Amino acid sequence: MELRVGGSRNRPVLDIRVDRRDLQKVQVGDCERASRAIEARLDAVPGIIDSRYVLEVSSPGMERPLRSLADWRRFVGRRANVTSAKLAAVGGRAEVEIVAVVGDEGDERIVVRDPKGTEQQLAMADVSEARLAFHWKP
Protein backbone atom coordinates (compact mmCIF):
# COMPACT_ATOMS: atom_id res chain seq x y z
CA MET A 1 0.00 0.00 0.00
CA GLU A 2 1.19 3.49 -0.82
CA LEU A 3 -0.19 6.68 0.74
CA ARG A 4 0.17 10.23 -0.54
CA VAL A 5 -1.41 13.19 1.21
CA GLY A 6 -2.22 16.34 -0.72
CA GLY A 7 -4.96 18.90 -0.97
CA SER A 8 -5.28 21.65 1.58
CA ARG A 9 -5.34 21.82 5.36
CA ASN A 10 -9.12 22.26 5.29
CA ARG A 11 -9.72 19.56 2.70
CA PRO A 12 -6.95 16.97 2.60
CA VAL A 13 -6.77 14.47 -0.26
CA LEU A 14 -5.68 10.97 0.68
CA ASP A 15 -4.40 9.11 -2.39
CA ILE A 16 -3.99 5.43 -1.54
CA ARG A 17 -2.63 2.81 -3.94
CA VAL A 18 -3.53 -0.78 -3.07
CA ASP A 19 -2.20 -4.06 -4.40
CA ARG A 20 -3.35 -7.64 -3.98
CA ARG A 21 -1.40 -10.13 -1.87
CA ASP A 22 -2.24 -12.93 -4.30
CA LEU A 23 -0.49 -10.95 -7.09
CA GLN A 24 -3.66 -10.78 -9.21
CA LYS A 25 -4.64 -7.55 -10.95
CA VAL A 26 -6.45 -5.01 -8.80
CA GLN A 27 -10.06 -4.72 -9.96
CA VAL A 28 -12.59 -1.93 -9.38
CA GLY A 29 -14.31 -4.05 -6.71
CA ASP A 30 -11.03 -4.36 -4.81
CA CYS A 31 -10.71 -0.57 -4.74
CA GLU A 32 -14.35 -0.20 -3.62
CA ARG A 33 -13.86 -2.64 -0.71
CA ALA A 34 -10.61 -0.98 0.34
CA SER A 35 -12.19 2.47 0.12
CA ARG A 36 -15.14 1.48 2.32
CA ALA A 37 -12.87 -0.15 4.91
CA ILE A 38 -10.47 2.82 5.03
CA GLU A 39 -13.33 5.33 5.17
CA ALA A 40 -14.99 3.45 8.03
CA ARG A 41 -11.73 3.46 9.99
CA LEU A 42 -11.06 7.16 9.34
CA ASP A 43 -14.59 8.09 10.41
CA ALA A 44 -14.58 5.83 13.49
CA VAL A 45 -11.32 6.94 15.08
CA PRO A 46 -11.41 10.53 16.32
CA GLY A 47 -8.34 12.63 15.60
CA ILE A 48 -7.05 10.76 12.54
CA ILE A 49 -8.60 13.37 10.26
CA ASP A 50 -10.40 16.28 11.87
CA SER A 51 -11.98 17.76 8.76
CA ARG A 52 -13.68 16.80 5.56
CA TYR A 53 -11.40 14.84 3.27
CA VAL A 54 -11.25 13.30 -0.17
CA LEU A 55 -10.29 9.62 -0.31
CA GLU A 56 -8.95 8.25 -3.60
CA VAL A 57 -8.18 4.53 -3.76
CA SER A 58 -6.65 2.98 -6.88
CA SER A 59 -4.21 0.38 -8.14
CA PRO A 60 -0.50 1.15 -8.56
CA GLY A 61 -1.15 1.35 -12.30
CA MET A 62 0.88 0.56 -15.40
CA GLU A 63 4.00 2.33 -14.18
CA ARG A 64 3.92 0.82 -10.71
CA PRO A 65 6.96 1.28 -8.47
CA LEU A 66 9.27 -1.67 -7.81
CA ARG A 67 10.10 -1.51 -4.11
CA SER A 68 10.86 -5.06 -3.03
CA LEU A 69 12.63 -8.11 -4.40
CA ALA A 70 9.19 -9.75 -4.64
CA ASP A 71 8.15 -6.95 -7.05
CA TRP A 72 11.25 -7.56 -9.18
CA ARG A 73 10.62 -11.33 -9.22
CA ARG A 74 6.96 -10.81 -10.13
CA PHE A 75 7.85 -8.74 -13.19
CA VAL A 76 10.77 -10.73 -14.66
CA GLY A 77 10.63 -10.31 -18.43
CA ARG A 78 9.09 -6.83 -18.23
CA ARG A 79 10.81 -3.50 -18.85
CA ALA A 80 11.47 -0.96 -16.10
CA ASN A 81 12.79 2.58 -15.82
CA VAL A 82 15.57 2.36 -13.25
CA THR A 83 17.66 5.04 -11.60
CA SER A 84 20.98 3.80 -10.20
CA ALA A 85 24.47 5.26 -9.99
CA LYS A 86 25.63 1.77 -11.07
CA LEU A 87 23.98 2.07 -14.49
CA ALA A 88 26.17 3.40 -17.29
CA ALA A 89 23.46 5.70 -18.60
CA VAL A 90 22.89 9.43 -18.66
CA GLY A 91 22.14 10.44 -15.08
CA GLY A 92 22.15 6.78 -14.06
CA ARG A 93 18.64 6.37 -15.49
CA ALA A 94 17.89 3.70 -18.07
CA GLU A 95 15.07 1.58 -19.38
CA VAL A 96 16.08 -2.04 -18.84
CA GLU A 97 14.59 -5.51 -19.04
CA ILE A 98 14.24 -7.35 -15.74
CA VAL A 99 16.04 -10.66 -16.29
CA ALA A 100 16.09 -12.31 -12.84
CA VAL A 101 16.69 -12.02 -9.13
CA VAL A 102 19.68 -14.13 -8.13
CA GLY A 103 21.66 -14.94 -5.00
CA ASP A 104 21.03 -16.21 -1.51
CA GLU A 105 18.73 -14.59 1.02
CA GLY A 106 20.33 -11.40 2.26
CA ASP A 107 22.60 -11.22 -0.80
CA GLU A 108 20.05 -11.13 -3.64
CA ARG A 109 20.85 -9.12 -6.72
CA ILE A 110 18.62 -7.91 -9.54
CA VAL A 111 19.79 -8.84 -13.03
CA VAL A 112 18.85 -6.31 -15.71
CA ARG A 113 19.62 -6.05 -19.43
CA ASP A 114 20.12 -2.69 -21.11
CA PRO A 115 18.99 -1.94 -24.71
CA LYS A 116 22.43 -2.96 -26.03
CA GLY A 117 22.03 -6.42 -24.48
CA THR A 118 24.51 -5.95 -21.65
CA GLU A 119 23.44 -7.62 -18.41
CA GLN A 120 24.26 -6.11 -15.06
CA GLN A 121 23.57 -7.09 -11.45
CA LEU A 122 22.27 -4.50 -8.97
CA ALA A 123 21.72 -4.76 -5.25
CA MET A 124 18.46 -3.25 -3.99
CA ALA A 125 20.60 -0.62 -2.23
CA ASP A 126 21.99 0.41 -5.64
CA VAL A 127 18.51 1.33 -6.95
CA SER A 128 17.26 4.77 -5.99
CA GLU A 129 14.04 4.50 -8.03
CA ALA A 130 12.39 1.92 -10.28
CA ARG A 131 9.04 1.76 -12.04
CA LEU A 132 7.62 -0.54 -14.67
CA ALA A 133 7.90 1.00 -18.12
CA PHE A 134 4.76 1.49 -20.16
CA HIS A 135 4.65 1.95 -23.91
CA TRP A 136 1.38 2.82 -25.57
CA LYS A 137 0.68 0.73 -28.66
CA PRO A 138 -2.24 1.97 -30.77
C-alpha positions in Angstrom: 0.0 0.0 0.0 1.2 3.5 -0.8 -0.2 6.7 0.7 0.2 10.2 -0.5 -1.4 13.2 1.2 -2.2 16.3 -0.7 -5.0 18.9 -1.0 -5.3 21.6 1.6 -5.3 21.8 5.4 -9.1 22.3 5.3 -9.7 19.6 2.7 -6.9 17.0 2.6 -6.8 14.5 -0.3 -5.7 11.0 0.7 -4.4 9.1 -2.4 -4.0 5.4 -1.5 -2.6 2.8 -3.9 -3.5 -0.8 -3.1 -2.2 -4.1 -4.4 -3.3 -7.6 -4.0 -1.4 -10.1 -1.9 -2.2 -12.9 -4.3 -0.5 -11.0 -7.1 -3.7 -10.8 -9.2 -4.6 -7.6 -11.0 -6.4 -5.0 -8.8 -10.1 -4.7 -10.0 -12.6 -1.9 -9.4 -14.3 -4.1 -6.7 -11.0 -4.4 -4.8 -10.7 -0.6 -4.7 -14.3 -0.2 -3.6 -13.9 -2.6 -0.7 -10.6 -1.0 0.3 -12.2 2.5 0.1 -15.1 1.5 2.3 -12.9 -0.2 4.9 -10.5 2.8 5.0 -13.3 5.3 5.2 -15.0 3.5 8.0 -11.7 3.5 10.0 -11.1 7.2 9.3 -14.6 8.1 10.4 -14.6 5.8 13.5 -11.3 6.9 15.1 -11.4 10.5 16.3 -8.3 12.6 15.6 -7.1 10.8 12.5 -8.6 13.4 10.3 -10.4 16.3 11.9 -12.0 17.8 8.8 -13.7 16.8 5.6 -11.4 14.8 3.3 -11.2 13.3 -0.2 -10.3 9.6 -0.3 -8.9 8.3 -3.6 -8.2 4.5 -3.8 -6.7 3.0 -6.9 -4.2 0.4 -8.1 -0.5 1.1 -8.6 -1.2 1.4 -12.3 0.9 0.6 -15.4 4.0 2.3 -14.2 3.9 0.8 -10.7 7.0 1.3 -8.5 9.3 -1.7 -7.8 10.1 -1.5 -4.1 10.9 -5.1 -3.0 12.6 -8.1 -4.4 9.2 -9.7 -4.6 8.2 -7.0 -7.1 11.2 -7.6 -9.2 10.6 -11.3 -9.2 7.0 -10.8 -10.1 7.8 -8.7 -13.2 10.8 -10.7 -14.7 10.6 -10.3 -18.4 9.1 -6.8 -18.2 10.8 -3.5 -18.8 11.5 -1.0 -16.1 12.8 2.6 -15.8 15.6 2.4 -13.3 17.7 5.0 -11.6 21.0 3.8 -10.2 24.5 5.3 -10.0 25.6 1.8 -11.1 24.0 2.1 -14.5 26.2 3.4 -17.3 23.5 5.7 -18.6 22.9 9.4 -18.7 22.1 10.4 -15.1 22.2 6.8 -14.1 18.6 6.4 -15.5 17.9 3.7 -18.1 15.1 1.6 -19.4 16.1 -2.0 -18.8 14.6 -5.5 -19.0 14.2 -7.3 -15.7 16.0 -10.7 -16.3 16.1 -12.3 -12.8 16.7 -12.0 -9.1 19.7 -14.1 -8.1 21.7 -14.9 -5.0 21.0 -16.2 -1.5 18.7 -14.6 1.0 20.3 -11.4 2.3 22.6 -11.2 -0.8 20.1 -11.1 -3.6 20.9 -9.1 -6.7 18.6 -7.9 -9.5 19.8 -8.8 -13.0 18.8 -6.3 -15.7 19.6 -6.1 -19.4 20.1 -2.7 -21.1 19.0 -1.9 -24.7 22.4 -3.0 -26.0 22.0 -6.4 -24.5 24.5 -5.9 -21.6 23.4 -7.6 -18.4 24.3 -6.1 -15.1 23.6 -7.1 -11.5 22.3 -4.5 -9.0 21.7 -4.8 -5.3 18.5 -3.3 -4.0 20.6 -0.6 -2.2 22.0 0.4 -5.6 18.5 1.3 -7.0 17.3 4.8 -6.0 14.0 4.5 -8.0 12.4 1.9 -10.3 9.0 1.8 -12.0 7.6 -0.5 -14.7 7.9 1.0 -18.1 4.8 1.5 -20.2 4.7 1.9 -23.9 1.4 2.8 -25.6 0.7 0.7 -28.7 -2.2 2.0 -30.8 
